[in-house]
Amino acid sequence: MPVPAPFPSHASSAPAAPAAARDPRLDFFRGLALIFIFVDHVPGNFFANFTFKNIGFSDAAEIFIFISGYAAALAFGKSFAQGFGAGTRRVAKRIGEIYAAHILLLIVCVGGIGIAARWLENPVYYEYINLVPFAYEPFEAIWRALALNHHLVYLNILPLYIALLAWFPVLMRLVRHHPALALAASLGLYAVARGTGINLPSYPNDDGWFFNPFAWQLLFTIGAVLGHAVSGGYILPRSRWLVLAAGAYALFAFLVIAPWTRLPGLEAWRLLPGDILAGMDKSALSPWRLAHILAIAYLVAIFVKADAAWLRGRWARPVIVCGRKSLDIFTLGTVLCFVALFLLVEVGRDLWIQIAINAGGIGLMVAVATWLLRRKAQVNPGKAPAITPAAVPGVSYSAPPPPPRY
């Protein structure tokens, strides 16, 4: 049954990338989000003052989840077109891969941090990273962690993504009936989560997951609906009024955040009252945050063309390769955050140390992503995905690319 268009196909906009090509904007902004997540998660990081969270209400987590929904529709859409069972099996396989990465992270963090805390004789690490239950109730903490009830600090995004992918088959069935049905169901679930506080259980506290999946699924769903529409050939409408509204809201958010107030002597120089931020709940995805990421996404989609020359430039390539290997780089970035924590506590917080941590961490993320792409191209030369012809030196991208894996 043909899917009704959620957007008018006649609307003028930037030319869409060819159906067989991978949209480099997805990989660039997903890679940028991963770098921002690393920088933001390094404790007391001076350079966290220059990431996306400083220009508005949302942060890198919203970028990551929105693009994840969009990319999931592109990656799994054809499988669901072959049948609900075929699509569900592909999604289940991906959930298994993400769960395995999460457990690997858990083992590395619990084992590594536990050993380091004993060796350095500093129990603060246990408390900061939420390892205390492993010391007092090890068996309870282990099975709770395996059941995704217990999240260490920095290890709560992958469980959220697992929950959102579990929702994805139901979402795709609704989308294939009509996108408006999927959006209505998602919006209703979001309203229930915001109104009642319904959440998945957590341990040792009973306040639920930090990222409430019943709320965050709305952002994921919007991304998926848009991805499904674009894969069907529909074009996002370019409306002067939408551009003005999105731009005005982005400017409003910037003025409320007022990043210049962090500069010495400008602390009181606010143009708008900062108490608006009291309602900026991240756990249940405040409407303020949701509207901000959607406004930014719309402006980017309109003004950043898929065939923009700068996306094929040398400086964009490191970011794009990180976005191409998102699960691996997120896992690596999380481990590097814990390494950074040890260095900052044991060595010091001097600016040169922070520069070394940020430059070294980002450089390692880029190097590992590049190596993984080269290795994949060598093992499966016929399936090497295309970023740009010269995106990764030494890798051939002449073969037709598969849909993005997400």
C-alpha positions as CSV (number, residue, x, y, z in Angstrom):
1,M,0.0,0.0,0.0
2,P,1.5,3.4,-0.9
3,V,2.5,5.5,2.0
4,P,0.9,8.9,2.1
5,A,3.3,11.8,1.9
6,P,3.8,13.6,5.2
7,F,5.4,16.4,3.2
8,P,4.5,17.9,-0.2
9,S,6.7,16.5,-2.8
10,H,6.5,19.6,-4.9
11,A,8.0,21.9,-2.3
12,S,11.2,23.6,-3.2
13,S,14.3,22.7,-1.2
14,A,17.9,21.7,-1.6
15,P,18.3,18.9,-4.1
16,A,18.1,15.5,-2.4
17,A,21.1,13.2,-2.6
18,P,20.7,10.4,-5.0
19,A,18.9,7.4,-3.5
20,A,22.0,5.2,-3.8
21,A,24.3,7.7,-2.1
22,R,24.8,8.0,1.6
23,D,23.9,11.4,2.8
24,P,27.2,12.8,4.3
25,R,25.3,15.2,6.5
26,L,24.1,12.2,8.6
27,D,27.6,11.0,9.2
28,F,29.0,14.4,9.8
29,F,26.5,15.5,12.4
30,R,26.4,12.1,14.1
31,G,30.3,12.2,14.3
32,L,30.1,15.7,15.6
33,A,27.6,14.5,18.3
34,L,30.0,11.7,19.3
35,I,32.9,14.2,19.7
36,F,30.7,16.6,21.7
37,I,29.6,13.7,24.0
38,F,33.2,12.9,24.7
39,V,34.1,16.5,25.4
40,D,31.0,17.1,27.5
41,H,31.6,13.9,29.6
42,V,35.2,14.7,30.6
43,P,34.7,16.1,34.1
44,G,35.3,19.8,34.5
45,N,36.4,20.1,30.9
46,F,37.2,23.7,29.9
47,F,36.4,22.8,26.3
48,A,32.9,21.7,27.2
49,N,32.1,25.4,27.1
50,F,32.3,25.3,23.3
51,T,30.1,22.4,22.5
52,F,26.5,22.3,21.1
53,K,24.9,22.5,24.6
54,N,26.2,26.1,25.0
55,I,24.1,27.6,22.2
56,G,20.6,26.4,23.1
57,F,18.4,24.1,25.1
58,S,19.3,20.7,23.6
59,D,22.7,19.0,23.5
60,A,24.6,16.2,21.7
61,A,22.2,13.5,23.1
62,E,19.3,15.0,21.2
63,I,21.4,15.1,18.0
64,F,22.4,11.5,18.5
65,I,18.8,10.2,19.1
66,F,17.2,12.3,16.3
67,I,19.8,11.1,13.7
68,S,19.4,7.5,15.1
69,G,15.7,7.5,14.3
70,Y,16.3,9.0,10.8
71,A,19.1,6.5,10.0
72,A,17.1,3.6,11.4
73,A,14.4,4.3,8.9
74,L,16.9,4.3,6.1
75,A,18.8,1.2,7.3
76,F,15.8,-1.0,8.1
77,G,13.1,0.4,5.8
78,K,13.7,-2.0,2.9
79,S,13.7,-5.0,5.3
80,F,10.3,-4.0,6.6
81,A,9.1,-3.6,3.0
82,Q,9.9,-7.3,2.5
83,G,7.8,-8.2,5.6
84,F,7.4,-7.4,9.2
85,G,9.3,-10.5,10.3
86,A,12.3,-9.7,8.1
87,G,12.5,-6.2,9.4
88,T,12.1,-7.3,13.0
89,R,14.9,-9.8,12.6
90,R,17.3,-7.2,11.3
91,V,16.4,-4.8,14.2
92,A,16.8,-7.7,16.7
93,K,20.3,-8.4,15.3
94,R,21.2,-4.8,15.7
95,I,19.9,-4.7,19.3
96,G,22.0,-7.7,20.0
97,E,25.1,-5.9,18.7
98,I,24.4,-2.8,20.8
99,Y,23.7,-4.9,23.9
100,A,27.0,-6.7,23.4
101,A,28.8,-3.4,23.2
102,H,27.1,-2.2,26.3
103,I,28.1,-5.3,28.3
104,L,31.6,-5.0,27.0
105,L,31.7,-1.4,28.2
106,L,30.2,-2.5,31.6
107,I,32.9,-5.1,32.1
108,V,35.7,-2.8,31.1
109,C,34.4,0.0,33.3
110,V,33.5,-2.0,36.4
111,G,36.7,-4.1,36.2
112,G,39.1,-1.3,35.2
113,I,37.7,1.4,37.5
114,G,37.5,-1.1,40.4
115,I,41.1,-2.1,40.0
116,A,42.3,1.5,39.5
117,A,40.3,2.7,42.5
118,R,42.0,0.1,44.7
119,W,45.4,0.7,43.3
120,L,45.1,4.5,43.6
121,E,43.4,4.1,47.0
122,N,40.7,6.6,46.1
123,P,37.1,5.5,46.8
124,V,35.7,8.7,45.2
125,Y,35.7,6.8,41.8
126,Y,33.2,4.3,43.2
127,E,30.8,7.1,44.2
128,Y,31.2,9.2,41.1
129,I,30.6,6.4,38.6
130,N,27.9,4.7,40.6
131,L,29.9,1.6,41.4
132,V,29.0,1.5,45.1
133,P,26.3,-1.3,44.6
134,F,29.0,-3.5,43.1
135,A,31.0,-3.3,46.4
136,Y,28.1,-4.0,48.8
137,E,25.6,-6.1,46.7
138,P,27.8,-7.5,43.9
139,F,25.4,-10.2,42.7
140,E,22.4,-7.9,42.8
141,A,24.3,-5.2,41.0
142,I,25.5,-7.5,38.3
143,W,22.2,-9.0,37.3
144,R,20.6,-5.6,37.5
145,A,23.2,-4.2,35.2
146,L,22.7,-7.1,32.8
147,A,19.0,-6.4,32.9
148,L,19.6,-2.7,32.1
149,N,18.2,-1.6,35.4
150,H,21.5,-0.3,36.8
151,H,23.3,2.4,34.7
152,L,26.8,3.6,35.4
153,V,27.5,7.3,34.7
154,Y,28.0,7.8,31.0
155,L,26.5,4.3,30.3
156,N,22.9,5.3,29.9
157,I,22.6,6.2,26.2
158,L,23.1,2.7,24.8
159,P,20.3,1.3,27.0
160,L,18.0,4.1,25.7
161,Y,18.9,3.2,22.1
162,I,18.2,-0.4,22.8
163,A,14.7,0.5,24.1
164,L,14.0,2.7,21.1
165,L,15.0,0.0,18.7
166,A,12.7,-2.4,20.5
167,W,9.9,0.1,19.7
168,F,11.0,0.5,16.1
169,P,9.1,-2.5,14.6
170,V,5.8,-1.2,16.1
171,L,6.7,2.2,14.8
172,M,7.3,1.0,11.3
173,R,4.0,-0.9,11.2
174,L,2.2,2.4,12.2
175,V,4.2,4.4,9.7
176,R,3.4,2.1,6.9
177,H,-0.3,2.5,7.7
178,H,0.1,6.3,7.8
179,P,2.9,8.5,9.2
180,A,0.3,10.6,11.1
181,L,-0.8,7.5,13.0
182,A,2.7,6.9,14.1
183,L,3.2,10.5,15.2
184,A,-0.1,10.5,17.0
185,A,0.7,7.3,19.0
186,S,4.2,8.6,19.8
187,L,2.9,12.0,20.9
188,G,0.3,10.3,23.1
189,L,2.9,8.2,24.8
190,Y,5.1,11.2,25.3
191,A,2.2,13.1,26.9
192,V,1.6,10.1,29.2
193,A,5.2,10.0,30.2
194,R,5.4,13.7,30.9
195,G,2.1,13.7,32.8
196,T,2.5,10.6,34.9
197,G,6.2,10.1,35.1
198,I,6.0,6.5,33.9
199,N,9.5,5.1,33.4
200,L,11.4,1.9,33.3
201,P,12.7,0.6,36.7
202,S,16.2,1.5,37.9
203,Y,18.6,0.3,40.6
204,P,19.6,1.1,43.3
205,N,17.3,4.2,43.2
206,D,13.7,3.8,42.1
207,D,13.4,7.0,40.2
208,G,13.7,5.3,36.8
209,W,16.1,5.6,33.9
210,F,17.8,8.9,33.5
211,F,16.8,9.0,29.8
212,N,13.1,8.1,30.0
213,P,12.5,6.0,26.9
214,F,8.7,6.7,26.9
215,A,9.5,10.4,26.5
216,W,12.6,10.2,24.3
217,Q,10.8,7.9,21.8
218,L,9.1,11.0,20.4
219,L,12.3,12.5,19.1
220,F,13.4,9.1,17.7
221,T,10.0,8.7,16.1
222,I,10.1,12.1,14.4
223,G,13.5,11.3,13.0
224,A,12.3,7.9,11.8
225,V,9.2,9.3,10.1
226,L,11.3,11.9,8.3
227,G,13.8,9.3,7.3
228,H,11.0,7.1,5.9
229,A,9.5,10.0,4.0
230,V,12.8,11.0,2.5
231,S,13.5,7.4,1.5
232,G,10.2,7.4,-0.4
233,G,11.3,10.4,-2.4
234,Y,9.6,13.2,-0.5
235,I,11.3,16.5,0.0
236,L,11.2,18.6,3.1
237,P,9.3,21.8,2.4
238,R,11.2,25.0,2.3
239,S,8.9,27.6,3.9
240,R,9.9,31.1,4.7
241,W,7.6,31.1,7.7
242,L,9.1,27.9,9.0
243,V,12.6,29.2,8.5
244,L,11.8,32.4,10.4
245,A,10.1,30.5,13.2
246,A,12.9,28.0,13.6
247,G,15.5,30.8,13.4
248,A,13.6,32.9,16.0
249,Y,13.3,30.0,18.4
250,A,17.0,29.1,18.0
251,L,17.9,32.8,18.7
252,F,15.6,32.8,21.7
253,A,17.3,29.7,23.1
254,F,20.7,31.2,22.6
255,L,19.7,34.3,24.5
256,V,18.3,32.3,27.4
257,I,21.4,30.1,27.6
258,A,23.6,33.3,27.3
259,P,27.0,31.6,27.0
260,W,28.8,34.9,27.3
261,T,27.8,35.0,31.0
262,R,30.5,32.5,31.7
263,L,33.1,35.1,30.9
264,P,34.6,37.1,33.8
265,G,32.7,40.3,34.4
266,L,29.7,39.4,32.2
267,E,28.0,37.1,34.7
268,A,25.0,39.5,35.1
269,W,24.7,40.5,31.4
270,R,21.5,38.5,30.6
271,L,19.0,39.8,28.0
272,L,16.4,37.3,29.1
273,P,15.7,35.8,32.6
274,G,17.6,32.6,33.2
275,D,14.9,31.1,35.5
276,I,13.2,29.8,32.3
277,L,15.8,27.1,32.4
278,A,14.1,25.6,35.5
279,G,11.7,23.7,33.3
280,M,14.5,22.4,31.0
281,D,14.1,18.8,32.1
282,K,16.4,16.5,30.2
283,S,15.3,13.2,31.6
284,A,11.8,13.4,30.3
285,L,12.8,15.5,27.2
286,S,11.3,18.9,28.0
287,P,9.3,20.4,25.2
288,W,11.7,23.3,25.2
289,R,14.6,20.9,24.3
290,L,12.5,19.0,21.8
291,A,11.5,22.2,20.0
292,H,15.1,23.4,19.9
293,I,16.6,20.3,18.3
294,L,13.8,20.2,15.7
295,A,14.3,23.9,14.9
296,I,18.1,23.3,14.5
297,A,17.5,20.2,12.4
298,Y,15.1,22.0,10.1
299,L,17.6,24.9,9.6
300,V,20.4,22.5,8.9
301,A,18.3,20.5,6.4
302,I,17.4,23.6,4.6
303,F,20.7,25.5,4.5
304,V,23.3,22.6,4.5
305,K,23.1,20.8,1.2
306,A,23.9,17.2,0.9
307,D,26.3,18.0,-1.9
308,A,28.0,20.9,-0.1
309,A,31.7,21.1,-1.1
310,W,32.9,21.5,2.5
311,L,31.4,18.1,3.4
312,R,33.9,16.6,1.0
313,G,36.8,18.8,2.3
314,R,39.7,17.5,4.3
315,W,38.7,19.0,7.6
316,A,35.3,17.4,7.6
317,R,36.6,13.9,6.9
318,P,37.7,13.1,10.5
319,V,34.2,13.9,11.8
320,I,32.5,11.9,9.0
321,V,34.6,8.7,9.7
322,C,33.6,8.9,13.4
323,G,29.9,9.1,12.3
324,R,30.4,6.1,10.0
325,K,31.5,3.9,12.9
326,S,29.2,5.4,15.6
327,L,28.8,2.4,17.9
328,D,32.5,1.6,18.0
329,I,33.4,5.3,18.5
330,F,30.8,5.9,21.2
331,T,32.2,2.8,23.0
332,L,35.8,4.1,22.7
333,G,34.8,7.6,23.7
334,T,33.1,6.4,26.8
335,V,36.3,4.5,27.9
336,L,38.4,7.5,27.1
337,C,36.1,9.6,29.4
338,F,37.0,7.3,32.3
339,V,40.7,7.5,31.4
340,A,40.4,11.3,31.4
341,L,38.8,11.2,34.8
342,F,41.8,9.4,36.2
343,L,44.2,11.7,34.6
344,L,42.4,14.8,35.8
345,V,42.2,13.5,39.4
346,E,45.7,12.0,39.7
347,V,47.7,14.3,37.4
348,G,45.9,17.7,37.6
349,R,43.5,20.0,35.8
350,D,46.0,22.4,34.2
351,L,45.0,23.7,30.8
352,W,47.8,21.9,29.0
353,I,46.6,18.6,30.5
354,Q,43.0,19.3,29.3
355,I,44.3,20.2,25.8
356,A,46.2,16.9,25.7
357,I,43.2,14.9,26.9
358,N,40.8,16.5,24.4
359,A,43.2,16.4,21.4
360,G,44.5,12.9,22.3
361,G,41.0,11.5,22.8
362,I,39.5,13.0,19.6
363,G,42.6,12.0,17.6
364,L,42.3,8.4,18.8
365,M,38.6,8.3,18.0
366,V,39.4,9.5,14.4
367,A,42.3,7.1,14.0
368,V,40.3,4.1,15.2
369,A,37.3,5.0,13.0
370,T,39.6,5.4,10.0
371,W,41.3,2.0,10.7
372,L,38.0,0.3,11.1
373,L,36.7,1.6,7.8
374,R,40.0,0.6,6.0
375,R,39.8,-2.9,7.6
376,K,36.1,-3.2,6.5
377,A,37.0,-2.2,3.0
378,Q,39.8,-4.8,2.9
379,V,37.7,-7.6,4.3
380,N,34.6,-6.8,2.2
381,P,35.8,-4.8,-0.8
382,G,32.5,-5.1,-2.6
383,K,30.6,-3.6,0.4
384,A,32.8,-0.7,1.2
385,P,30.4,2.2,2.0
386,A,30.9,5.5,0.2
387,I,31.6,8.7,2.2
388,T,33.4,10.6,-0.5
389,P,36.0,9.2,-3.0
390,A,38.9,10.4,-0.9
391,A,37.3,10.5,2.5
392,V,39.7,7.8,3.9
393,P,43.0,7.6,2.1
394,G,43.8,4.1,0.8
395,V,40.2,2.9,0.7
396,S,38.3,2.4,-2.5
397,Y,34.6,3.3,-2.5
398,S,33.7,2.4,-6.1
399,A,31.1,-0.2,-5.1
400,P,27.5,0.8,-4.6
401,P,27.0,1.6,-0.9
402,P,24.5,-0.3,1.3
403,P,22.0,1.5,3.4
404,P,23.5,3.0,6.6
405,R,23.7,0.6,9.5
406,Y,21.9,1.8,12.5
